[in-house]
Amino acid sequence: MAKRKTGWTEKKIARYYKEGRGQGELASYKPWLRVHDVPSKGEPIDLKGGRPPVYTTYFPI
């Protein structure tokens, strides 16, 4: 079940515009979309590559 309703309505667009989203310059700029405004697909991202795994071997003394 979705946490949030998705989709754009006239009411939602008017509210974003009233909040000042997508307006301003430099430090006073408010982005139109934030991370929580867009739903996730629920799939983790597995980045391939990078450092190889480190294997540790313990020898008894």
GUROVEX-754291 format. One record per residue: residue in one letter; residue number from 1; x, y, z of N, C-alpha, C, O, CB in turn. Coordinates in nm, 3 decimals, always signed. Glycine has a CB too. Example, Ala and Ser with C-alpha at 12.3 -4.5 7.8 and 13.67 -1.06 7.14 Angstrom:
% residues 2
{r = a, k = 1, nx = +1.319, ny = -0.569, nz = +0.780, cax = +1.230, cay = -0.450, caz = +0.780, cx = +1.320, cy = -0.330, cz = +0.780, ox = +1.424, oy = -0.332, oz = +0.846, cbx = +1.131, cby = -0.447, cbz = +0.905}
{r = s, k = 2, nx = +1.285, ny = -0.225, nz = +0.708, cax = +1.367, cay = -0.106, caz = +0.714, cx = +1.290, cy = +0.003, cz = +0.787, ox = +1.341, oy = +0.114, oz = +0.804, cbx = +1.408, cby = -0.060, cbz = +0.572}
END
This chain:
% residues 61
{r = m, k = 1, nx = +0.085, ny = -0.118, nz = +0.000, cax = +0.000, cay = +0.000, caz = +0.000, cx = +0.089, cy = +0.124, cz = +0.000, ox = +0.189, oy = +0.130, oz = +0.072, cbx = -0.096, cby = +0.000, cbz = +0.122}
{r = a, k = 2, nx = +0.053, ny = +0.220, nz = -0.079, cax = +0.133, cay = +0.341, caz = -0.093, cx = +0.124, cy = +0.428, cz = +0.032, ox = +0.019, oy = +0.438, oz = +0.095, cbx = +0.088, cby = +0.421, cbz = -0.216}
{r = k, k = 3, nx = +0.237, ny = +0.489, nz = +0.066, cax = +0.239, cay = +0.579, caz = +0.181, cx = +0.177, cy = +0.714, cz = +0.148, ox = +0.112, oy = +0.777, oz = +0.231, cbx = +0.382, cby = +0.599, cbz = +0.230}
{r = r, k = 4, nx = +0.198, ny = +0.756, nz = +0.023, cax = +0.151, cay = +0.888, caz = -0.017, cx = +0.075, cy = +0.878, cz = -0.148, ox = +0.097, oy = +0.787, oz = -0.228, cbx = +0.270, cby = +0.987, cbz = -0.032}
{r = k, k = 5, nx = -0.014, ny = +0.971, nz = -0.168, cax = -0.083, cay = +0.979, caz = -0.297, cx = +0.012, cy = +1.041, cz = -0.397, ox = +0.076, oy = +1.143, oz = -0.370, cbx = -0.217, cby = +1.061, cbz = -0.286}
{r = t, k = 6, nx = +0.019, ny = +0.981, nz = -0.513, cax = +0.104, cay = +1.035, caz = -0.617, cx = +0.016, cy = +1.095, cz = -0.725, ox = -0.104, oy = +1.067, oz = -0.732, cbx = +0.197, cby = +0.925, cbz = -0.676}
{r = g, k = 7, nx = +0.074, ny = +1.175, nz = -0.805, cax = -0.002, cay = +1.239, caz = -0.912, cx = -0.009, cy = +1.389, cz = -0.887, ox = +0.011, oy = +1.437, oz = -0.776, cbx = -0.142, cby = +1.180, cbz = -0.922}
{r = w, k = 8, nx = -0.037, ny = +1.461, nz = -0.994, cax = -0.041, cay = +1.606, caz = -0.987, cx = -0.183, cy = +1.654, cz = -1.007, ox = -0.249, oy = +1.616, oz = -1.104, cbx = +0.054, cby = +1.670, cbz = -1.092}
{r = t, k = 9, nx = -0.229, ny = +1.736, nz = -0.917, cax = -0.360, cay = +1.798, caz = -0.928, cx = -0.341, cy = +1.949, cz = -0.930, ox = -0.235, oy = +2.000, oz = -0.894, cbx = -0.453, cby = +1.754, cbz = -0.811}
{r = e, k = 10, nx = -0.444, ny = +2.019, nz = -0.973, cax = -0.437, cay = +2.166, caz = -0.974, cx = -0.415, cy = +2.219, cz = -0.833, ox = -0.343, oy = +2.317, oz = -0.813, cbx = -0.565, cby = +2.226, cbz = -1.035}
{r = k, k = 11, nx = -0.476, ny = +2.154, nz = -0.736, cax = -0.463, cay = +2.197, caz = -0.596, cx = -0.319, cy = +2.183, cz = -0.548, ox = -0.266, oy = +2.271, oz = -0.480, cbx = -0.557, cby = +2.114, cbz = -0.505}
{r = k, k = 12, nx = -0.256, ny = +2.070, nz = -0.584, cax = -0.118, cay = +2.045, caz = -0.543, cx = -0.022, cy = +2.144, cz = -0.609, ox = +0.070, oy = +2.195, oz = -0.544, cbx = -0.077, cby = +1.901, cbz = -0.577}
{r = i, k = 13, nx = -0.041, ny = +2.171, nz = -0.738, cax = +0.044, cay = +2.266, caz = -0.808, cx = +0.029, cy = +2.405, cz = -0.749, ox = +0.128, oy = +2.476, oz = -0.731, cbx = +0.010, cby = +2.267, cbz = -0.959}
{r = a, k = 14, nx = -0.095, ny = +2.445, nz = -0.718, cax = -0.119, cay = +2.577, caz = -0.658, cx = -0.052, cy = +2.588, cz = -0.521, ox = +0.003, oy = +2.693, oz = -0.487, cbx = -0.270, cby = +2.604, cbz = -0.646}
{r = r, k = 15, nx = -0.057, ny = +2.481, nz = -0.444, cax = +0.005, cay = +2.482, caz = -0.311, cx = +0.158, cy = +2.495, cz = -0.324, ox = +0.219, oy = +2.572, oz = -0.250, cbx = -0.031, cby = +2.353, cbz = -0.234}
{r = y, k = 16, nx = +0.219, ny = +2.421, nz = -0.417, cax = +0.363, cay = +2.429, caz = -0.437, cx = +0.403, cy = +2.570, cz = -0.480, ox = +0.503, oy = +2.624, oz = -0.432, cbx = +0.409, cby = +2.327, cbz = -0.542}
{r = y, k = 17, nx = +0.325, ny = +2.628, nz = -0.569, cax = +0.355, cay = +2.764, caz = -0.615, cx = +0.342, cy = +2.863, cz = -0.499, ox = +0.424, oy = +2.954, oz = -0.486, cbx = +0.260, cby = +2.805, cbz = -0.730}
{r = k, k = 18, nx = +0.240, ny = +2.846, nz = -0.415, cax = +0.220, cay = +2.935, caz = -0.300, cx = +0.335, cy = +2.922, cz = -0.199, ox = +0.374, oy = +3.020, oz = -0.137, cbx = +0.086, cby = +2.903, cbz = -0.230}
{r = e, k = 19, nx = +0.389, ny = +2.800, nz = -0.184, cax = +0.502, cay = +2.777, caz = -0.094, cx = +0.631, cy = +2.838, cz = -0.148, ox = +0.730, oy = +2.849, oz = -0.076, cbx = +0.522, cby = +2.626, cbz = -0.070}
{r = g, k = 20, nx = +0.630, ny = +2.877, nz = -0.275, cax = +0.748, cay = +2.938, caz = -0.335, cx = +0.844, cy = +2.837, cz = -0.395, ox = +0.961, oy = +2.869, oz = -0.417, cbx = +0.820, cby = +3.019, cbz = -0.232}
{r = r, k = 21, nx = +0.796, ny = +2.718, nz = -0.422, cax = +0.884, cay = +2.617, caz = -0.480, cx = +0.919, cy = +2.651, cz = -0.623, ox = +0.835, oy = +2.702, oz = -0.698, cbx = +0.819, cby = +2.479, cbz = -0.473}
{r = g, k = 22, nx = +1.042, ny = +2.624, nz = -0.661, cax = +1.090, cay = +2.653, caz = -0.795, cx = +1.122, cy = +2.800, cz = -0.816, ox = +1.143, oy = +2.843, oz = -0.929, cbx = +0.987, cby = +2.609, cbz = -0.896}
{r = q, k = 23, nx = +1.126, ny = +2.876, nz = -0.709, cax = +1.152, cay = +3.019, caz = -0.719, cx = +1.269, cy = +3.057, cz = -0.628, ox = +1.307, oy = +2.981, oz = -0.539, cbx = +1.027, cby = +3.100, cbz = -0.682}
{r = g, k = 24, nx = +1.323, ny = +3.173, nz = -0.652, cax = +1.435, cay = +3.222, caz = -0.572, cx = +1.567, cy = +3.206, cz = -0.646, ox = +1.574, oy = +3.145, oz = -0.753, cbx = +1.442, cby = +3.149, cbz = -0.438}
{r = e, k = 25, nx = +1.669, ny = +3.261, nz = -0.586, cax = +1.803, cay = +3.252, caz = -0.645, cx = +1.905, cy = +3.214, cz = -0.538, ox = +1.896, oy = +3.256, oz = -0.423, cbx = +1.841, cby = +3.386, cbz = -0.712}
{r = l, k = 26, nx = +1.999, ny = +3.135, nz = -0.580, cax = +2.112, cay = +3.092, caz = -0.496, cx = +2.066, cy = +3.039, cz = -0.362, ox = +1.999, oy = +2.935, oz = -0.358, cbx = +2.209, cby = +3.207, cbz = -0.475}
{r = a, k = 27, nx = +2.098, ny = +3.103, nz = -0.252, cax = +2.068, cay = +3.051, caz = -0.119, cx = +1.918, cy = +3.051, cz = -0.089, ox = +1.873, oy = +2.970, oz = -0.008, cbx = +2.141, cby = +3.132, cbz = -0.014}
{r = s, k = 28, nx = +1.842, ny = +3.138, nz = -0.152, cax = +1.699, cay = +3.144, caz = -0.123, cx = +1.616, cy = +3.056, cz = -0.216, ox = +1.493, oy = +3.056, oz = -0.209, cbx = +1.650, cby = +3.287, cbz = -0.134}
{r = y, k = 29, nx = +1.682, ny = +2.979, nz = -0.304, cax = +1.610, cay = +2.893, caz = -0.399, cx = +1.546, cy = +2.775, cz = -0.328, ox = +1.610, oy = +2.710, oz = -0.245, cbx = +1.706, cby = +2.843, cbz = -0.509}
{r = k, k = 30, nx = +1.420, ny = +2.748, nz = -0.359, cax = +1.350, cay = +2.629, caz = -0.308, cx = +1.321, cy = +2.538, cz = -0.426, ox = +1.253, oy = +2.581, oz = -0.520, cbx = +1.217, cby = +2.668, cbz = -0.232}
{r = p, k = 31, nx = +1.369, ny = +2.415, nz = -0.426, cax = +1.347, cay = +2.326, caz = -0.540, cx = +1.199, cy = +2.289, cz = -0.554, ox = +1.126, oy = +2.283, oz = -0.456, cbx = +1.430, cby = +2.199, cbz = -0.524}
{r = w, k = 32, nx = +1.157, ny = +2.264, nz = -0.677, cax = +1.018, cay = +2.228, caz = -0.703, cx = +0.987, cy = +2.091, cz = -0.643, ox = +0.881, oy = +2.072, oz = -0.584, cbx = +0.989, cby = +2.229, cbz = -0.855}
{r = l, k = 33, nx = +1.078, ny = +1.997, nz = -0.659, cax = +1.060, cay = +1.863, caz = -0.603, cx = +1.166, cy = +1.836, cz = -0.497, ox = +1.281, oy = +1.879, oz = -0.508, cbx = +1.067, cby = +1.756, cbz = -0.714}
{r = r, k = 34, nx = +1.124, ny = +1.764, nz = -0.393, cax = +1.217, cay = +1.717, caz = -0.291, cx = +1.220, cy = +1.566, cz = -0.296, ox = +1.141, oy = +1.505, oz = -0.368, cbx = +1.176, cby = +1.768, cbz = -0.148}
{r = v, k = 35, nx = +1.308, ny = +1.504, nz = -0.224, cax = +1.325, cay = +1.359, caz = -0.227, cx = +1.196, cy = +1.288, cz = -0.186, ox = +1.159, oy = +1.187, oz = -0.247, cbx = +1.439, cby = +1.316, cbz = -0.134}
{r = h, k = 36, nx = +1.127, ny = +1.339, nz = -0.087, cax = +1.008, cay = +1.272, caz = -0.036, cx = +0.884, cy = +1.297, cz = -0.122, ox = +0.780, oy = +1.237, oz = -0.097, cbx = +0.981, cby = +1.317, cbz = +0.104}
{r = d, k = 37, nx = +0.894, ny = +1.384, nz = -0.221, cax = +0.780, cay = +1.409, caz = -0.309, cx = +0.765, cy = +1.303, cz = -0.418, ox = +0.659, oy = +1.293, oz = -0.479, cbx = +0.795, cby = +1.545, cbz = -0.373}
{r = v, k = 38, nx = +0.870, ny = +1.225, nz = -0.441, cax = +0.868, cay = +1.124, caz = -0.546, cx = +0.874, cy = +0.987, cz = -0.481, ox = +0.963, oy = +0.962, oz = -0.400, cbx = +0.988, cby = +1.143, cbz = -0.646}
{r = p, k = 39, nx = +0.780, ny = +0.897, nz = -0.514, cax = +0.780, cay = +0.765, caz = -0.451, cx = +0.896, cy = +0.679, cz = -0.500, ox = +0.946, oy = +0.696, oz = -0.611, cbx = +0.649, cby = +0.694, cbz = -0.479}
{r = s, k = 40, nx = +0.938, ny = +0.587, nz = -0.415, cax = +1.044, cay = +0.494, caz = -0.449, cx = +0.985, cy = +0.373, cz = -0.518, ox = +0.869, oy = +0.339, oz = -0.497, cbx = +1.123, cby = +0.452, cbz = -0.323}
{r = k, k = 41, nx = +1.065, ny = +0.308, nz = -0.602, cax = +1.022, cay = +0.184, caz = -0.664, cx = +1.038, cy = +0.067, cz = -0.567, ox = +0.990, oy = -0.043, oz = -0.594, cbx = +1.101, cby = +0.158, cbz = -0.793}
{r = g, k = 42, nx = +1.105, ny = +0.091, nz = -0.455, cax = +1.124, cay = -0.013, caz = -0.356, cx = +1.237, cy = -0.108, cz = -0.389, ox = +1.247, oy = -0.215, oz = -0.328, cbx = +0.999, cby = -0.089, cbz = -0.340}
{r = e, k = 43, nx = +1.322, ny = -0.072, nz = -0.483, cax = +1.433, cay = -0.158, caz = -0.521, cx = +1.563, cy = -0.098, cz = -0.473, ox = +1.592, oy = +0.018, oz = -0.501, cbx = +1.435, cby = -0.179, cbz = -0.673}
{r = p, k = 44, nx = +1.644, ny = -0.175, nz = -0.401, cax = +1.774, cay = -0.122, caz = -0.358, cx = +1.868, cy = -0.110, cz = -0.478, ox = +1.855, oy = -0.182, oz = -0.576, cbx = +1.837, cby = -0.213, cbz = -0.250}
{r = i, k = 45, nx = +1.960, ny = -0.020, nz = -0.468, cax = +2.058, cay = +0.000, caz = -0.573, cx = +2.186, cy = -0.073, cz = -0.533, ox = +2.243, oy = -0.045, oz = -0.427, cbx = +2.085, cby = +0.152, cbz = -0.599}
{r = d, k = 46, nx = +2.230, ny = -0.164, nz = -0.616, cax = +2.352, cay = -0.238, caz = -0.590, cx = +2.457, cy = -0.192, cz = -0.691, ox = +2.451, oy = -0.228, oz = -0.809, cbx = +2.328, cby = -0.393, cbz = -0.599}
{r = l, k = 47, nx = +2.551, ny = -0.113, nz = -0.645, cax = +2.654, cay = -0.062, caz = -0.734, cx = +2.763, cy = -0.167, cz = -0.751, ox = +2.821, oy = -0.214, oz = -0.654, cbx = +2.713, cby = +0.068, cbz = -0.679}
{r = k, k = 48, nx = +2.790, ny = -0.201, nz = -0.873, cax = +2.895, cay = -0.299, caz = -0.903, cx = +3.029, cy = -0.228, cz = -0.915, ox = +3.035, oy = -0.110, oz = -0.949, cbx = +2.862, cby = -0.378, cbz = -1.034}
{r = g, k = 49, nx = +3.134, ny = -0.299, nz = -0.887, cax = +3.267, cay = -0.241, caz = -0.899, cx = +3.317, cy = -0.193, cz = -0.764, ox = +3.265, oy = -0.230, oz = -0.660, cbx = +3.267, cby = -0.127, cbz = -0.999}
{r = g, k = 50, nx = +3.418, ny = -0.110, nz = -0.767, cax = +3.475, cay = -0.058, caz = -0.644, cx = +3.585, cy = -0.149, cz = -0.593, ox = +3.651, oy = -0.217, oz = -0.671, cbx = +3.369, cby = -0.041, cbz = -0.539}
{r = r, k = 51, nx = +3.603, ny = -0.149, nz = -0.464, cax = +3.710, cay = -0.229, caz = -0.404, cx = +3.668, cy = -0.376, cz = -0.394, ox = +3.552, oy = -0.406, oz = -0.370, cbx = +3.746, cby = -0.175, cbz = -0.265}
{r = p, k = 52, nx = +3.764, ny = -0.466, nz = -0.412, cax = +3.732, cay = -0.607, caz = -0.395, cx = +3.715, cy = -0.639, cz = -0.246, ox = +3.763, oy = -0.564, oz = -0.161, cbx = +3.843, cby = -0.697, cbz = -0.458}
{r = p, k = 53, nx = +3.646, ny = -0.749, nz = -0.214, cax = +3.628, cay = -0.783, caz = -0.072, cx = +3.762, cy = -0.817, cz = -0.006, ox = +3.854, oy = -0.865, oz = -0.071, cbx = +3.532, cby = -0.903, cbz = -0.058}
{r = v, k = 54, nx = +3.772, ny = -0.791, nz = +0.122, cax = +3.894, cay = -0.816, caz = +0.198, cx = +3.876, cy = -0.948, cz = +0.275, ox = +3.781, oy = -0.963, oz = +0.352, cbx = +3.927, cby = -0.698, cbz = +0.296}
{r = y, k = 55, nx = +3.966, ny = -1.041, nz = +0.252, cax = +3.962, cay = -1.169, caz = +0.322, cx = +4.069, cy = -1.170, cz = +0.430, ox = +4.185, oy = -1.138, oz = +0.404, cbx = +3.981, cby = -1.288, cbz = +0.223}
{r = t, k = 56, nx = +4.031, ny = -1.205, nz = +0.550, cax = +4.124, cay = -1.209, caz = +0.663, cx = +4.140, cy = -1.352, cz = +0.710, ox = +4.041, oy = -1.422, oz = +0.732, cbx = +4.075, cby = -1.118, cbz = +0.778}
{r = t, k = 57, nx = +4.261, ny = -1.394, nz = +0.725, cax = +4.289, cay = -1.530, caz = +0.774, cx = +4.362, cy = -1.518, cz = +0.908, ox = +4.460, oy = -1.444, oz = +0.921, cbx = +4.374, cby = -1.612, cbz = +0.669}
{r = y, k = 58, nx = +4.312, ny = -1.590, nz = +1.008, cax = +4.373, cay = -1.588, caz = +1.139, cx = +4.449, cy = -1.719, cz = +1.162, ox = +4.392, oy = -1.827, oz = +1.151, cbx = +4.267, cby = -1.567, cbz = +1.250}
{r = f, k = 59, nx = +4.578, ny = -1.707, nz = +1.193, cax = +4.659, cay = -1.825, caz = +1.221, cx = +4.684, cy = -1.833, cz = +1.371, ox = +4.718, oy = -1.734, oz = +1.435, cbx = +4.794, cby = -1.819, cbz = +1.142}
{r = p, k = 60, nx = +4.666, ny = -1.952, nz = +1.426, cax = +4.698, cay = -1.963, caz = +1.571, cx = +4.847, cy = -1.951, cz = +1.596, ox = +4.928, oy = -1.995, oz = +1.514, cbx = +4.648, cby = -2.096, cbz = +1.628}
{r = i, k = 61, nx = +4.882, ny = -1.891, nz = +1.708, cax = +5.024, cay = -1.871, caz = +1.739, cx = +5.072, cy = -1.984, cz = +1.828, ox = +5.189, oy = -1.986, oz = +1.866, cbx = +5.046, cby = -1.735, cbz = +1.808}
END
